[in-house]
Amino acid sequence: MVQENIFKRKHYQPNISQLNVRWYLRYNLSLRDLLEIMEERRLFWTHATIMRWVSSVL
C-alpha cells in the first residue's frame, strides 16, 4: 500500500512541516515554542500555519 503524501503541494518543504508536527505531538511543545525554535533557524510564519499542519495529520 502506498502512503499518500499529505504535505504534497505545500509552500514549505515537507521535512520542515513533518519536524514541526512531530515536535508538537511528541514533546508537548506549544505552538509559540515551535515558532521560537523556527525563528532561530530563520524560518518565519504564524502559529496558525503549524496548527493547520497538525490538523491535516490528525
Secondary structure as UniProt FT lines:
FT   TURN            6..9
FT   HELIX           14..26
FT   HELIX           31..40
FT   TURN            41..42
FT   HELIX           47..57
//
